[in-house]
């Protein structure tokens, strides 16, 4: 451990980035990341075995009176005799095929893939020298992160890794409150360590402050992922914004960016809330979006299921249509969408997840030119449906209408995506009205042609003082993209 820490310090001292905000503020989001609009997130692990409640099963099964607690006793017996660790031998992943996964993600139209390398439960989905509690030595006996990264890169997909390790500080803590298999003494390296008492999990200050020992362990684990797998992106979940983690975050960022520089490339860190100083990494919005266009690159992450990030037998699935609407809203505002799927414990991706991804892929096959390689336009869109800005805004979403449009631009075209197909075939886009005074025009160029991506359906269009009017009999159950060719 001491030798690895010295290597980290040496890399920071010798590289272009130092572990302070002033130095890290020189970071610039790489152009390759700005071009990426759609990625795949993967929550898969030991929690996929019970396939109940959510990916927080490892915590909830120890909270007395919870659904997961009662289900666990009924299904597996008391937590004292069958604890979370006892699911590991059941996590066999006997049908895990990284090549098939990568093929599916490619068919879905994704540009990048970020598997969860370690979730809150503390089980590493990769080969590790720092802990024996990993998928290479236990359970599947596979280097999941390594195998999947290799398969994705062969197909030209950028790869990353997601670390949720820091929440493990308190995640197993409820198991200490009664007679379970989580009990003292716990020491560094134990699967359940440190299992600290948990306060209000949405109030990071109500939980005991992480120790230097734990945060050093977090730093080493993250650097090990960087050194072993060379991810293009590292995604962090929310609890890293605790002030005690700040010095470690700065070290991690400097080390990661310097290592990328050594490799002749560049890297991206995704963070939530105020974990990193603005401008030193890329902000992420969980299950939400921004209401307005942003001048900076950002990311939204959500899941195909409304109620869980991992596979459960009770998953409530979203529609491909709603997810494509999210994608176009996000891209029009300078963001990118990271969409999560939850494989089953045997390593297969559920048919519901697969069907959603393939439907999105078919839509992108036709309409991808409105997404890939595009930039934001002068405004992100128009229409009556308002987006609630910030994290967890999905619960308050309202359905889009045929009056809602999102705009993207490329070369001499603007793409106007109708978020819902018009039943009567009439679309009115007010942002492209014919101005009486040319100096008041709020678009570039003169419209010379209007067409529907992927369709030869006839249409008629004209402009007046109120809108660009489009009439067509074309119908679809997915968003409709109009290409506005400009002179």
Secondary structure, 3 states (H helix, E strand, C coil): CHHHHHHHHHHHHHCCCCCCHHHHCCCCCCHHHHHCCEEEEECCCCHHHHCCCCCCHHHHCCCCCCHHHHHHHHHHCCCCCCCHHHHHHHCCCCCCCHHHHHHHHHHCCCCEEEEEEECCCCCECCCCCCCCCECCCCCCCCCHHHHHHHHHHHCCCEEEEEECHHHHHHHCHHHHHCCCCCCCCCCCCCCCCCCCCCCCCCCHHHCCCCCHHHHHHHHHHHHHHHHHHCCCEEEECHHHHCHHHHHHHHHHHHHHHHHHHHCCCCCEEEECCCCCCCCCCEEEEECCECCCCCCCCEEEEEECECCCCCCCCCCCECCHHHHHHHHHHHHCCCEEEEEEECCCCCCCCCHHHHHHHHHHHHHHHHHHHHCCCCEEEEEEEECCCCCCEECCCHHHCCCCCCCCEEEEEECCEEEEEECCCCCCCEEEEHHHCCCCCHHHCCCCCCEEEEEECCCCCCEEEEECCCCEEEEECCCCCCCEEEEEEEC
